[in-house]
């Protein structure tokens, strides 16, 4: 693979600020969210829960720091669930037959989601119970 050129005219739209690249990236992002909402039940359930919990966190937090602490773990859950879905999609793309490494990858991604969910409980507990 060749080194990227220092000359911005040779970077094929990968400059510091390229509106068409930003629009394409936004489109890919929207497709990712759409895929997650349509095809991933866990993501959909967590998304609905966050639609309820985020405003609750804003209401329960006494200041900006507490509000941020209550909302950020919720976003972390969505982030990790998106990555979990990506891992599962790639593993399934490779093959649906049972394979020890494929199973391990899916189990690790699922464990990451559990840790993110646990972070919600820990942070909300510490912030709200003081």
QUIRA-V269102 format. One record per backbone hydrogen bond with DSSP energy under -0.5 kcal/mol. NH is the residue of the N-H (numbers start at 1). CO is the residue of the C=O. E is the energy in kcal/mol with one decimal. If there is no record, write none. Layout:
nh;co;e
NH;CO;E
NH;CO;E
This chain:
nh;co;e
8;6;-0.7
10;7;-2.2
11;8;-1.3
14;11;-0.8
21;18;-0.5
22;18;-2.0
23;19;-2.4
24;20;-2.3
25;21;-2.6
26;22;-2.3
27;23;-2.2
28;24;-2.4
29;25;-2.3
30;26;-2.5
31;27;-2.3
32;28;-2.2
33;29;-2.4
34;30;-2.7
35;31;-2.8
36;32;-2.4
37;33;-2.7
38;34;-2.2
39;35;-3.0
40;36;-1.7
41;39;-0.6
44;40;-2.3
45;41;-2.6
46;42;-2.6
47;43;-2.8
48;44;-2.2
49;45;-2.3
50;46;-2.4
51;47;-1.9
52;48;-1.1
53;49;-3.1
54;50;-2.7
56;52;-1.2
57;53;-2.8
58;54;-2.1
59;55;-2.2
60;56;-2.7
61;57;-2.1
67;63;-2.5
68;64;-2.5
69;65;-2.7
70;66;-1.9
71;67;-1.9
72;68;-3.0
73;69;-0.7
74;71;-0.6
75;71;-1.7
76;72;-2.2
77;73;-1.8
78;74;-1.5
79;75;-2.6
80;76;-2.8
81;77;-2.5
82;78;-2.3
83;79;-2.1
84;80;-2.6
85;81;-2.4
86;82;-2.0
87;83;-2.5
88;84;-2.6
89;85;-2.4
90;86;-2.4
91;87;-2.7
92;88;-2.5
93;89;-1.9
94;90;-1.8
95;91;-1.6
103;99;-2.7
104;100;-2.3
105;101;-2.5
106;102;-2.3
107;103;-2.6
108;104;-2.7
109;105;-2.1
110;106;-2.2
111;107;-2.4
112;108;-1.9
113;109;-1.6
114;110;-2.0
115;111;-2.3
116;112;-2.1
117;113;-2.6
118;114;-2.6
119;115;-2.0
120;116;-1.3
121;117;-1.6
122;118;-2.6
123;119;-2.7
124;120;-2.6
125;121;-2.3
126;122;-2.7
127;123;-2.8
128;124;-2.6
129;125;-2.4
130;126;-0.9
